[in-house]
Amino acid sequence: MDKYLIDGGRRLYGCVPLQSAKNAVLPLLAASVLTEKRVTIREAPPIADVFCMAQILRELGADVTFSGNDVVIDSANACNHEISSALTKELRSSVFMLGSLLTRFRRALIAYPGGCDIGLRPIDLHLAALRRLGVRIAERDGFIFCDCDKLRGAEILLDFPSVGATENILLAAVMAEGRTVIAGAAKEPEIVDLQNFLNTMGARVAGAGTDVIEVEGVRELKGAVYRPMKDRIEAGTFLLACAACGGEIETRGVPAENIRLLLHKLRENGCKIHTKNDRIQIESRGRLKCNRRIETMPFPGFPTDLQAQTAALNASCEGGALIVENLFETRFKYVPELQKMGADIEVKGRHAFVRGVKRLHGAVVTAGDLRGGAALAIAALGAEGVSEVLDLSHIDRGYADFCGKFKKLGAEIRRVRV
Ligand code: UD1
C-alpha cells in the first residue's frame, strides 16, 4: 500500500487542472447501459471508483474500453442483470445500477451497496421510489431482488433530497410509460449534468437543479458523446489546501455558483477570492481566522464532501469553529488522526468544536475515508515538519494524480511504496 511523504509549510502557486467530477461520471456510467448504442464519456477521471464502475458494466456483459482520456461503453451484448457483492461492496454508487438495470432488463439483483464508511447510508428512499414506478422488491440475505412487468411513470415525493435516490429515479423513469414527477428532488449540479447527458441520449427530462424534476418517458435512447462537468469537490479541496498553506492558486472549469458557500467561508477566513466565468482565484496570506459555524446541507448548502477539508483548515486558524455534520452520522472519523498533528478538536455526535492552534506539526496518520484522507493531506501540507499519510486507497477512489497536482503547485509531497 502506498503512502504520502509530505514536508509541510510550502506555499502553493499556480493553476490546477481539474478532473471531471467523480459524482457526475459515476451516474453517467450507470446510465450508459440504458441504450444498446455506443456511449463515449470524454475525460473520465482515472480514479478507482471509475475503474470499479467500469468493472460492474463489464460484469453485465458490456464492452468498456479506456482510450486516451475517454471511456467508451458498448453494451449491445449486455445480458446480465446481476451484480456481485464483491463489486457493490466496493462502490456505493452501484446502487444507481438498479434504475438502469430495471429500464434495460426489467430485473435487477444487487448485493447491498458499500462505499465510504461514513454512516448508515440507507437506501430506503431509492426503494420506495422504485416501488412507486411499479417495481417489486424483495430484500434477502444482503441482496436486493427487483423486477417489474413494466415501469410506469408516477409522482414521487422525496422526504429528503437524496442525490443518489434522485439519480436512480431518473434512470428508472427515462423510458417508463408516461410522465414522472420528482418533487423534493436533490438540486446538486451533478444532477443537472445527468439530465443533460440523458437528454443528449434523447430523453425528455426537465427541471434538474430545482426541486421538481419532470420526466416524459421515451421509447428508446440513442448513443452519445459527452463531456462531463468538472469536479467542484476537487476544486474546493485545492482551494482549501491553498488557504491552509498560503499562496495563490487558480482553478478553471468550476463556476463559482457550484461552490458559492465554500467561497463565502474562505472569504470569512480572510482569503481573497476572485471569480470570473469558470475561474476561481484564491490568495491566502498570514494567519487566517476560524469560521464561526459551518453546517453541512444539501446543495446549495455547504457540501458534506468538503467538511473534513474545512476542519483541517480551521484547525490552525485563529479562534474557534463549530462544525455541524447533518448528512452522515460518522463523518468525523478523521478527527483522531488530525489530533495526532496537534489539532484541538472535540467531537460530540454531529458537532465538532475546533479550537485553532498556532501551527499543526507533522505526524504519521492514516486515511480512513476519501474526504477525510484529503483533509489529512491538507493538514500535513500546511503543518510544520514531515508527515506520512498512510493507506492511499481511499484518496485514490476520488482524486486523480492528487500528489502530482500538489507537486506542480510547489508542495513537497512524494508518493512512496510501503
Ligand atoms: C452523494 C455523493 C456523496 C455526497 C452525498 C451528499 C455520489 C456518488 N455521492 O451520495 O459524495 O456526500 O451525495 O451530498 O454522488 N438517505 C436515506 N435514505 C436513502 C438515501 C439517503 O436516509 O434512501 C440519507 C443518507 O443516509 C444521508 C442523506 O440521505 O444521510 C444524504 O444521502 P444522499 O444524498 O443519498 O447521498 P449519496 O447519493 O449516497
Boltz pocket constraint, residues with backbone or C-beta under 6 A from the ligand:
constraints:
  - pocket:
      binder: B
      contacts: [[A, 22], [A, 23], [A, 24], [A, 26], [A, 92], [A, 93], [A, 119], [A, 120], [A, 121], [A, 122], [A, 123], [A, 124], [A, 125], [A, 126], [A, 127], [A, 160], [A, 161], [A, 162], [A, 163], [A, 164], [A, 165], [A, 186], [A, 298], [A, 304], [A, 305], [A, 326], [A, 327], [A, 328], [A, 329]]
      max_distance: 6.0
